[in-house]
Structures are given as C-alpha cells and as structure tokens.
Amino acid sequence: MAKVEIKQPIVDEIKGYVADAKSAVLVDYRGLTVAEDTALRKELREAGVVYKVYKNTLMKRAFEGTDYEQLFQHLDGPTAVAFGIEDATAPARILAKHAKTVEALEFKGAVVEGTYYDVDGVKVIASIPSREELISKLLGSLQSPITNLARVLNQIAEKGGNEAAE
C-alpha cells in the first residue's frame, strides 16, 4: 500500500472540516501539559469547535484551492487547527481565553469567513462576543423600553381604576 493511499483518508477528513468550517485558527501548542490540553479540547468540543493536530503537509493538501490556502505561511513546526463549524469566532475566543493562562499556546494565524488574520487580527476576532451573547444583549436592550412602557401603562391603569372607584 502506497503512502499516498494511507494519507488520503486524512486529507479527505480535513477537506470535510474545511468545507463545513466558517473559520480556522492555527496555533502552536508546544509546551502544553496534558491537563491544559485536555481542558482546552473539552471547552472547544462543547462549543462545537473541531480541534485537531495534523501533519502540515496534509493540511496544505487539504487547504489547496480554498480560502484556507492563506494559512500556508503558518504551516511549519507543531501546528494545531481549530475549525469553527457553528460559530466563526468561537475558536479564537476560546483559544485566547486559554492563552491568557497557558503561555505555551500561541496564535499563528486564522481565516474567518474567507478573510485572513495575522496574530494581532486573531486577538481582535477573539474579543468579539459570540452570536448568542450579541443576540441576548440586543434582546435586553429591546426589552427594556417595553418593560418601562408596560410599567407606565400599569400605573395609569391603576390611577384610572382608583378614580373610577371613587
């Protein structure tokens, strides 16, 4: 069996993630302890993020012809990739959170919804709240005036009801 035949299923697996992903963030994970890596993987998994370590040559093959080709320059040395399948900013947000306490975790670059970001750009992406957080903030700000209106109408109704009773 040729080496290419053995590696093709792995390339196909990566291509599958690439096809479904809204984003891909590359990190250098050298120096992470098993406990740190386990905690990171658990949080990423719970957020619907696929986090894998592949050979750089296999990632290059899978990224060819896609927006993720822009990451070729970062595919050297130990590299892990986090694919944001449901939420484009989740990988950057979660990895940045862990990078604050785990100095060994370093961003290399990312592609988010077709746009390439360098290390500084990834940090900016990481600061964007999740879609759910943004929606809840929007709903909270929409709900506030309605609540106030309901309170005022209730007070008017109570005053009107008392006057009618007299």
C-alpha positions as a Markdown table, in Angstrom:
| # | Residue | x | y | z |
|---|---|---|---|---|
| 1 | Met | 0.0 | 0.0 | 0.0 |
| 2 | Ala | 1.5 | 3.4 | -1.0 |
| 3 | Lys | 1.9 | 6.2 | 1.5 |
| 4 | Val | -0.4 | 8.4 | -0.6 |
| 5 | Glu | -3.2 | 5.9 | -0.1 |
| 6 | Ile | -2.7 | 5.8 | 3.6 |
| 7 | Lys | -2.7 | 9.6 | 3.9 |
| 8 | Gln | -5.7 | 10.3 | 1.5 |
| 9 | Pro | -8.4 | 9.5 | 4.1 |
| 10 | Ile | -6.8 | 12.0 | 6.5 |
| 11 | Val | -6.7 | 14.7 | 3.7 |
| 12 | Asp | -10.3 | 13.9 | 3.0 |
| 13 | Glu | -11.2 | 14.3 | 6.7 |
| 14 | Ile | -9.5 | 17.7 | 6.8 |
| 15 | Lys | -11.3 | 18.7 | 3.5 |
| 16 | Gly | -14.6 | 17.8 | 5.1 |
| 17 | Tyr | -13.9 | 20.1 | 8.0 |
| 18 | Val | -12.7 | 22.8 | 5.6 |
| 19 | Ala | -16.0 | 22.5 | 3.6 |
| 20 | Asp | -18.1 | 23.0 | 6.7 |
| 21 | Ala | -16.0 | 25.5 | 8.6 |
| 22 | Lys | -16.7 | 29.2 | 9.0 |
| 23 | Ser | -13.2 | 29.7 | 10.3 |
| 24 | Ala | -9.9 | 28.0 | 11.0 |
| 25 | Val | -7.4 | 29.2 | 13.6 |
| 26 | Leu | -3.8 | 27.8 | 13.7 |
| 27 | Val | -1.9 | 27.7 | 17.0 |
| 28 | Asp | 1.5 | 26.5 | 18.2 |
| 29 | Tyr | 0.7 | 24.1 | 21.1 |
| 30 | Arg | 4.3 | 23.2 | 22.1 |
| 31 | Gly | 4.7 | 23.1 | 25.9 |
| 32 | Leu | 1.0 | 22.4 | 26.8 |
| 33 | Thr | 0.6 | 20.0 | 29.7 |
| 34 | Val | -1.8 | 17.1 | 29.3 |
| 35 | Ala | -4.1 | 18.7 | 31.7 |
| 36 | Glu | -4.1 | 22.0 | 29.9 |
| 37 | Asp | -4.6 | 20.3 | 26.5 |
| 38 | Thr | -7.5 | 18.2 | 27.9 |
| 39 | Ala | -9.2 | 21.3 | 29.4 |
| 40 | Leu | -8.8 | 23.2 | 26.1 |
| 41 | Arg | -10.1 | 20.3 | 24.0 |
| 42 | Lys | -13.1 | 19.9 | 26.3 |
| 43 | Glu | -14.1 | 23.5 | 26.1 |
| 44 | Leu | -13.6 | 23.7 | 22.3 |
| 45 | Arg | -15.6 | 20.5 | 21.8 |
| 46 | Glu | -18.5 | 21.9 | 23.9 |
| 47 | Ala | -18.6 | 25.0 | 21.7 |
| 48 | Gly | -18.8 | 22.9 | 18.5 |
| 49 | Val | -15.2 | 23.6 | 17.5 |
| 50 | Val | -13.1 | 20.8 | 15.9 |
| 51 | Tyr | -9.6 | 20.9 | 17.3 |
| 52 | Lys | -7.0 | 18.6 | 15.7 |
| 53 | Val | -3.3 | 18.2 | 15.1 |
| 54 | Tyr | -2.4 | 17.1 | 11.6 |
| 55 | Lys | 0.9 | 17.0 | 9.7 |
| 56 | Asn | 1.4 | 20.3 | 7.9 |
| 57 | Thr | 1.8 | 18.7 | 4.5 |
| 58 | Leu | -1.6 | 17.1 | 4.9 |
| 59 | Met | -3.2 | 20.4 | 5.9 |
| 60 | Lys | -1.6 | 22.1 | 2.9 |
| 61 | Arg | -3.0 | 19.4 | 0.6 |
| 62 | Ala | -6.5 | 19.8 | 2.1 |
| 63 | Phe | -6.4 | 23.7 | 2.1 |
| 64 | Glu | -5.3 | 23.9 | -1.6 |
| 65 | Gly | -7.9 | 25.8 | -3.7 |
| 66 | Thr | -9.8 | 27.1 | -0.6 |
| 67 | Asp | -9.8 | 30.3 | 1.4 |
| 68 | Tyr | -7.6 | 28.5 | 3.9 |
| 69 | Glu | -4.7 | 28.5 | 1.4 |
| 70 | Gln | -3.9 | 31.8 | 3.0 |
| 71 | Leu | -2.6 | 29.9 | 6.1 |
| 72 | Phe | 0.2 | 28.1 | 4.2 |
| 73 | Gln | 2.8 | 30.5 | 5.6 |
| 74 | His | 2.0 | 29.3 | 9.1 |
| 75 | Leu | 2.2 | 25.6 | 8.4 |
| 76 | Asp | 5.6 | 25.0 | 9.9 |
| 77 | Gly | 6.5 | 23.4 | 13.2 |
| 78 | Pro | 4.0 | 21.9 | 15.5 |
| 79 | Thr | 0.6 | 23.2 | 14.5 |
| 80 | Ala | -2.9 | 22.6 | 15.7 |
| 81 | Val | -6.0 | 23.7 | 13.9 |
| 82 | Ala | -9.4 | 24.7 | 15.4 |
| 83 | Phe | -12.3 | 24.8 | 12.9 |
| 84 | Gly | -15.3 | 26.9 | 13.8 |
| 85 | Ile | -18.2 | 25.0 | 12.4 |
| 86 | Glu | -21.2 | 26.7 | 14.0 |
| 87 | Asp | -19.7 | 30.0 | 15.4 |
| 88 | Ala | -16.9 | 31.6 | 13.3 |
| 89 | Thr | -15.4 | 33.4 | 16.3 |
| 90 | Ala | -15.6 | 30.6 | 18.9 |
| 91 | Pro | -12.2 | 29.1 | 18.1 |
| 92 | Ala | -10.3 | 32.4 | 18.5 |
| 93 | Arg | -12.3 | 33.3 | 21.6 |
| 94 | Ile | -11.7 | 30.1 | 23.5 |
| 95 | Leu | -8.1 | 29.8 | 22.4 |
| 96 | Ala | -7.4 | 33.4 | 23.5 |
| 97 | Lys | -9.1 | 32.7 | 26.9 |
| 98 | His | -6.7 | 29.7 | 27.4 |
| 99 | Ala | -3.7 | 31.6 | 26.1 |
| 100 | Lys | -4.1 | 34.0 | 29.0 |
| 101 | Thr | -3.2 | 31.3 | 31.5 |
| 102 | Val | -1.3 | 28.9 | 29.2 |
| 103 | Glu | 1.7 | 30.8 | 27.9 |
| 104 | Ala | 2.7 | 27.9 | 25.6 |
| 105 | Leu | -0.4 | 28.4 | 23.5 |
| 106 | Glu | 0.5 | 30.9 | 20.7 |
| 107 | Phe | -1.7 | 32.0 | 17.7 |
| 108 | Lys | -0.1 | 31.7 | 14.3 |
| 109 | Gly | -2.9 | 33.0 | 12.1 |
| 110 | Ala | -6.6 | 32.5 | 11.1 |
| 111 | Val | -9.1 | 32.7 | 8.3 |
| 112 | Val | -12.5 | 33.8 | 9.4 |
| 113 | Glu | -15.3 | 33.7 | 6.8 |
| 114 | Gly | -12.8 | 33.9 | 4.0 |
| 115 | Thr | -10.6 | 36.7 | 5.4 |
| 116 | Tyr | -7.0 | 36.1 | 6.6 |
| 117 | Tyr | -6.0 | 37.5 | 10.0 |
| 118 | Asp | -2.5 | 37.6 | 11.5 |
| 119 | Val | -1.7 | 37.1 | 15.2 |
| 120 | Asp | -3.0 | 40.6 | 16.1 |
| 121 | Gly | -6.0 | 40.2 | 14.0 |
| 122 | Val | -6.9 | 36.9 | 15.6 |
| 123 | Lys | -6.7 | 38.6 | 19.0 |
| 124 | Val | -9.2 | 41.2 | 17.8 |
| 125 | Ile | -11.5 | 38.4 | 16.5 |
| 126 | Ala | -11.2 | 36.7 | 19.9 |
| 127 | Ser | -12.7 | 39.8 | 21.6 |
| 128 | Ile | -15.9 | 39.7 | 19.6 |
| 129 | Pro | -18.7 | 38.3 | 21.7 |
| 130 | Ser | -20.5 | 35.1 | 20.5 |
| 131 | Arg | -23.6 | 35.4 | 18.3 |
| 132 | Glu | -25.7 | 34.3 | 21.3 |
| 133 | Glu | -24.2 | 37.0 | 23.5 |
| 134 | Leu | -24.9 | 39.6 | 20.9 |
| 135 | Ile | -28.5 | 38.5 | 20.5 |
| 136 | Ser | -29.1 | 38.4 | 24.2 |
| 137 | Lys | -27.7 | 42.0 | 24.5 |
| 138 | Leu | -29.9 | 43.1 | 21.7 |
| 139 | Leu | -33.0 | 41.5 | 23.2 |
| 140 | Gly | -32.1 | 43.0 | 26.6 |
| 141 | Ser | -31.9 | 46.5 | 25.1 |
| 142 | Leu | -35.2 | 45.9 | 23.1 |
| 143 | Gln | -36.9 | 44.6 | 26.2 |
| 144 | Ser | -36.1 | 47.5 | 28.5 |
| 145 | Pro | -38.3 | 50.1 | 26.7 |
| 146 | Ile | -41.1 | 47.6 | 26.5 |
| 147 | Thr | -40.9 | 46.9 | 30.2 |
| 148 | Asn | -40.9 | 50.6 | 31.0 |
| 149 | Leu | -43.9 | 51.2 | 28.8 |
| 150 | Ala | -45.8 | 48.3 | 30.5 |
| 151 | Arg | -44.9 | 49.8 | 33.9 |
| 152 | Val | -46.2 | 53.3 | 32.9 |
| 153 | Leu | -49.4 | 51.8 | 31.4 |
| 154 | Asn | -49.9 | 49.8 | 34.5 |
| 155 | Gln | -49.6 | 52.9 | 36.7 |
| 156 | Ile | -52.0 | 54.8 | 34.5 |
| 157 | Ala | -54.5 | 51.9 | 34.7 |
| 158 | Glu | -54.2 | 51.8 | 38.5 |
| 159 | Lys | -54.8 | 55.5 | 38.8 |
| 160 | Gly | -57.7 | 55.4 | 36.4 |
| 161 | Gly | -59.1 | 52.4 | 38.2 |
| 162 | Asn | -58.9 | 54.2 | 41.6 |
| 163 | Glu | -60.6 | 57.4 | 40.2 |
| 164 | Ala | -63.4 | 55.3 | 38.7 |
| 165 | Ala | -64.0 | 53.6 | 42.1 |
| 166 | Glu | -64.4 | 56.9 | 44.0 |
